[in-house]
Amino acid sequence: MTKCSCYAYRENLVKECHNKKTGISEKETAALMEKNKLDECHMEIIKALGCMEYAGKSHIMRYMEHIHPAGDKNTDLTKKLKQLCDYGIVLSVCYYPSDNPCGYRTCNIYSLTGGGRDIFTGTGENRRCQGSYTPLREMDSRDGIKGVLNRAAFNSFYVSSLSYNAKYYFSYHAGSAVIEGRLMILSDKYSEGLVNVCVIPVRNMEGSDTECVLKIRAAQEHFRQKRIKKPWFVLVCEDDAHERELYSYLMNCKTIEKAVICMTKDTYLVRNDADAFDNITTYTQNGKELVSEFKKIIF
């Protein structure tokens, strides 16, 4: 049986919100602070979501373990997340097809409420980590759902790449396109001592393959105009079948010939020990057959 991504797109997805309280006022926040209801772990979760915007529990856990590798491994993250949801600081949602509510579901996806974002902003974190706040109602539209799932898929790559000596730019503007993430990885193995990596999550939905091509071309032109070292592209697909379909489309569009393109997928990155640059898939054409090969990129 083919393993399904927990961030896969399906037609007719609808949102299920698990919160009873979907916001918090400044007065309520002040009261929580005064009563010491928000401990260090709560604040670390808020910082993680402030940076990642939409994340699963495993994303939050890996982020926190990277920031504090010697932290308390016995912390009950599930309990802390529930408390933050009860306070109205964090939202917990999932998506499922309206025509099959007992079938496929995404995993729980967490994000900050407007009040939660205010708390995060008040921590004085680097502003490059601050995403845009998306109201709950906007998470229901097709574009809103795609944005949530794309960001969550990118975060699987992001937390799997934290061990690398990299500088991250979230929602990177490349000309007319917005790339989910750009990484500048320092390495003496490559010319100029760095590698630019543009990470583009792609959901298996109508129009996403065309959008992916437009992003690749816009990024190439942006880097050329800025005289920045040419980027590599890592495309985060949903699963093996989606990888092959997207690669075939890129070949037909002649995009492969003009760019360094690697593929990876949710079903690998969701592992707690996944390395973003291990199990990178490359393809070659052997007659009419696509042949895949797994590689590890060494920096």
C-alpha positions as CSV (number, residue, x, y, z in Angstrom):
1,M,0.0,0.0,0.0
2,T,1.4,3.4,-1.0
3,K,2.2,5.7,1.9
4,C,0.2,8.9,1.9
5,S,1.6,12.3,2.8
6,C,0.0,13.8,5.9
7,Y,0.1,17.2,4.0
8,A,-1.4,15.9,0.8
9,Y,-4.0,18.0,-1.1
10,R,-7.4,16.5,-1.9
11,E,-10.3,18.1,-3.8
12,N,-13.1,19.5,-1.6
13,L,-11.0,19.8,1.5
14,V,-12.7,21.4,4.5
15,K,-11.2,22.6,7.8
16,E,-11.8,21.1,11.2
17,C,-10.8,23.5,14.0
18,H,-10.1,21.8,17.4
19,N,-10.2,25.1,19.4
20,K,-13.0,26.2,21.7
21,K,-11.2,29.5,21.9
22,T,-9.8,31.0,18.7
23,G,-8.2,34.2,20.1
24,I,-6.9,36.0,23.1
25,S,-7.0,39.7,24.1
26,E,-4.2,41.8,25.4
27,K,-5.9,41.9,28.8
28,E,-6.1,38.1,28.9
29,T,-2.5,37.8,27.9
30,A,-1.4,40.1,30.6
31,A,-3.4,38.1,33.2
32,L,-1.7,34.8,32.0
33,M,1.7,36.5,32.3
34,E,0.9,37.9,35.8
35,K,-0.2,34.4,37.0
36,N,3.0,32.8,35.4
37,K,0.8,30.5,33.3
38,L,3.2,30.7,30.4
39,D,6.4,28.9,31.1
40,E,9.6,28.6,29.1
41,C,8.3,25.6,27.1
42,H,5.1,27.6,26.1
43,M,7.3,30.5,24.9
44,E,9.5,28.2,22.9
45,I,6.4,26.8,21.1
46,I,5.2,30.3,20.4
47,K,8.7,31.2,18.9
48,A,8.7,28.0,16.9
49,L,5.3,28.8,15.4
50,G,6.2,32.4,14.9
51,C,9.0,31.3,12.7
52,M,7.4,28.3,10.9
53,E,3.8,29.8,10.7
54,Y,2.1,26.4,10.0
55,A,3.6,23.3,11.6
56,G,2.9,19.8,12.8
57,K,3.8,18.7,16.3
58,S,6.9,16.9,14.9
59,H,8.1,20.1,13.3
60,I,7.8,22.0,16.6
61,M,9.6,19.2,18.5
62,R,12.6,19.1,16.0
63,Y,12.8,22.9,16.0
64,M,12.9,23.0,19.8
65,E,15.5,20.2,20.0
66,H,17.8,22.1,17.7
67,I,17.5,25.3,19.6
68,H,18.0,23.6,22.9
69,P,19.7,20.2,22.3
70,A,20.2,19.7,26.0
71,G,16.6,20.6,26.9
72,D,14.1,18.6,28.9
73,K,13.3,15.6,26.8
74,N,10.4,14.7,29.2
75,T,8.4,17.8,28.4
76,D,4.9,16.8,27.3
77,L,4.6,18.8,24.1
78,T,1.1,17.6,23.5
79,K,0.0,18.9,26.9
80,K,1.7,22.3,26.4
81,L,0.1,22.7,22.9
82,K,-3.3,21.9,24.3
83,Q,-2.9,24.5,27.0
84,L,-1.9,27.1,24.4
85,C,-5.0,26.2,22.3
86,D,-7.2,26.5,25.4
87,Y,-5.7,29.9,26.1
88,G,-6.5,31.0,22.5
89,I,-2.9,31.6,21.7
90,V,-2.5,28.6,19.2
91,L,-4.9,27.2,16.7
92,S,-5.1,23.5,15.9
93,V,-6.8,22.5,12.6
94,C,-6.8,19.6,10.2
95,Y,-8.3,19.1,6.7
96,Y,-10.4,16.3,5.3
97,P,-12.5,15.9,2.1
98,S,-16.1,16.9,2.6
99,D,-17.3,14.0,0.5
100,N,-15.4,11.4,2.6
101,P,-15.1,12.6,6.2
102,C,-14.0,9.1,7.4
103,G,-11.2,8.8,4.9
104,Y,-8.0,10.8,4.4
105,R,-7.2,13.5,7.0
106,T,-4.1,15.7,7.3
107,C,-2.3,15.6,10.6
108,N,-3.0,18.4,13.1
109,I,-1.5,21.7,11.9
110,Y,-0.7,24.4,14.5
111,S,-0.5,28.1,14.0
112,L,-0.6,31.3,16.1
113,T,-3.8,33.3,16.5
114,G,-3.6,37.0,16.1
115,G,-3.1,37.4,19.9
116,G,-0.4,34.6,19.7
117,R,1.4,36.5,17.0
118,D,1.4,39.6,19.2
119,I,3.0,37.6,22.0
120,F,5.6,36.4,19.5
121,T,6.3,39.9,18.2
122,G,6.8,41.0,21.8
123,T,9.6,38.5,22.3
124,G,11.8,40.6,20.0
125,E,12.6,37.7,17.7
126,N,14.4,38.5,14.4
127,R,11.8,40.0,12.1
128,R,12.9,37.8,9.2
129,C,11.2,34.9,11.0
130,Q,7.9,36.6,11.2
131,G,5.3,35.2,8.8
132,S,2.1,36.8,7.9
133,Y,-0.9,36.2,10.1
134,T,-3.8,34.4,8.3
135,P,-7.2,34.8,9.9
136,L,-9.1,31.5,10.6
137,R,-11.7,32.2,7.9
138,E,-9.1,32.6,5.2
139,M,-7.8,29.0,5.9
140,D,-11.0,27.7,4.2
141,S,-10.4,28.9,0.6
142,R,-8.7,26.8,-2.0
143,D,-5.7,29.1,-2.1
144,G,-5.7,29.4,1.7
145,I,-5.6,25.6,2.1
146,K,-2.8,25.3,-0.5
147,G,-0.8,28.0,1.4
148,V,-1.2,26.1,4.7
149,L,-0.2,22.8,3.2
150,N,2.7,24.2,1.2
151,R,4.1,25.9,4.3
152,A,3.7,22.8,6.4
153,A,5.5,20.8,3.7
154,F,8.3,23.3,3.5
155,N,8.7,23.1,7.3
156,S,9.3,19.4,7.0
157,F,12.3,20.3,4.9
158,Y,13.3,23.2,7.1
159,V,13.5,21.3,10.4
160,S,15.4,18.5,8.5
161,S,18.0,21.0,7.4
162,L,18.7,22.8,10.7
163,S,22.0,20.9,11.2
164,Y,23.5,22.7,8.1
165,N,25.4,26.0,8.2
166,A,22.7,27.9,6.4
167,K,21.0,31.2,6.4
168,Y,17.3,31.1,5.8
169,Y,15.0,33.5,4.0
170,F,11.3,32.6,4.4
171,S,8.7,33.6,1.7
172,Y,11.6,34.9,-0.5
173,H,10.5,37.4,-3.2
174,A,12.2,36.4,-6.5
175,G,10.9,39.0,-9.0
176,S,7.2,38.3,-9.5
177,A,7.3,35.0,-7.6
178,V,7.4,34.1,-3.9
179,I,9.6,31.1,-3.1
180,E,8.6,29.4,0.1
181,G,12.2,29.4,1.3
182,R,15.7,30.3,0.2
183,L,18.8,28.8,1.9
184,M,22.3,30.1,1.6
185,I,24.5,27.2,2.7
186,L,28.1,27.9,3.4
187,S,30.5,25.3,2.1
188,D,34.1,25.3,0.9
189,K,33.3,22.4,-1.5
190,Y,31.6,24.8,-4.0
191,S,32.8,27.9,-5.9
192,E,32.3,31.2,-4.0
193,G,32.0,29.2,-0.7
194,L,28.2,29.0,-0.8
195,V,25.2,27.3,-2.4
196,N,21.9,29.0,-3.0
197,V,19.0,26.6,-2.6
198,C,15.4,27.6,-3.5
199,V,12.9,25.2,-1.8
200,I,9.5,25.0,-3.6
201,P,6.8,22.8,-2.1
202,V,4.3,21.5,-4.7
203,R,1.0,20.1,-3.8
204,N,-0.6,17.5,-6.2
205,M,-3.5,19.8,-7.4
206,E,-4.5,21.3,-10.6
207,G,-2.3,24.2,-11.7
208,S,0.5,23.6,-9.2
209,D,2.9,22.2,-11.8
210,T,2.5,25.2,-14.0
211,E,3.0,27.5,-10.9
212,C,6.1,25.6,-10.1
213,V,7.6,26.2,-13.5
214,L,6.8,29.9,-13.3
215,K,8.5,30.1,-9.9
216,I,11.6,28.4,-11.2
217,R,11.9,30.7,-14.2
218,A,11.2,33.8,-12.1
219,A,13.9,32.8,-9.6
220,Q,16.4,32.1,-12.3
221,E,15.8,35.6,-13.9
222,H,15.9,37.2,-10.4
223,F,19.3,35.7,-9.5
224,R,20.6,36.5,-13.0
225,Q,19.6,40.2,-12.7
226,K,21.0,40.5,-9.2
227,R,24.2,38.7,-10.3
228,I,23.8,36.2,-7.5
229,K,25.2,32.7,-7.9
230,K,22.7,30.5,-9.7
231,P,20.3,28.6,-7.4
232,W,19.7,24.9,-7.1
233,F,16.0,24.0,-6.7
234,V,14.6,21.4,-4.3
235,L,11.0,20.5,-5.0
236,V,9.0,19.0,-2.1
237,C,6.4,16.7,-3.5
238,E,3.8,14.6,-1.7
239,D,5.1,11.1,-2.5
240,D,6.9,9.0,-5.1
241,A,4.2,9.0,-7.7
242,H,3.8,12.8,-7.4
243,E,7.6,13.2,-7.8
244,R,7.6,11.3,-11.1
245,E,4.5,13.1,-12.5
246,L,6.0,16.5,-11.7
247,Y,9.4,15.6,-13.1
248,S,7.8,14.4,-16.4
249,Y,5.9,17.7,-16.6
250,L,9.1,19.7,-16.1
251,M,10.9,17.7,-18.8
252,N,8.1,18.4,-21.3
253,C,8.4,22.1,-20.4
254,K,12.2,22.0,-21.1
255,T,12.7,23.3,-17.5
256,I,15.0,20.5,-16.5
257,E,17.5,21.4,-19.2
258,K,18.1,24.9,-17.8
259,A,18.1,24.4,-14.0
260,V,19.7,22.2,-11.3
261,I,16.6,20.4,-9.9
262,C,16.4,17.9,-7.2
263,M,13.3,16.2,-5.7
264,T,12.2,15.1,-2.2
265,K,8.9,14.3,-0.7
266,D,6.7,14.6,2.4
267,T,6.7,10.8,3.0
268,Y,10.4,10.9,3.6
269,L,10.8,14.2,5.4
270,V,8.1,13.5,7.9
271,R,10.5,11.0,9.6
272,N,12.0,12.3,12.9
273,D,15.5,11.4,11.7
274,A,15.2,12.7,8.2
275,D,18.1,14.8,6.7
276,A,16.8,17.3,4.1
277,F,19.8,16.6,1.8
278,D,19.8,12.9,2.1
279,N,17.5,10.7,-0.1
280,I,17.4,13.5,-2.7
281,T,15.9,12.0,-5.8
282,T,17.3,12.6,-9.3
283,Y,15.9,11.2,-12.5
284,T,17.3,10.1,-15.8
285,Q,15.5,9.2,-19.0
286,N,16.1,5.6,-20.2
287,G,14.1,5.4,-23.4
288,K,10.6,5.9,-22.4
289,E,11.3,5.0,-18.8
290,L,12.2,7.4,-15.9
291,V,14.9,5.9,-13.7
292,S,15.2,7.3,-10.2
293,E,18.4,7.5,-8.1
294,F,18.7,8.5,-4.4
295,K,21.6,10.8,-3.6
296,K,23.0,12.6,-0.6
297,I,24.3,16.2,-1.2
298,I,27.5,16.8,0.7
299,F,28.2,20.4,1.8
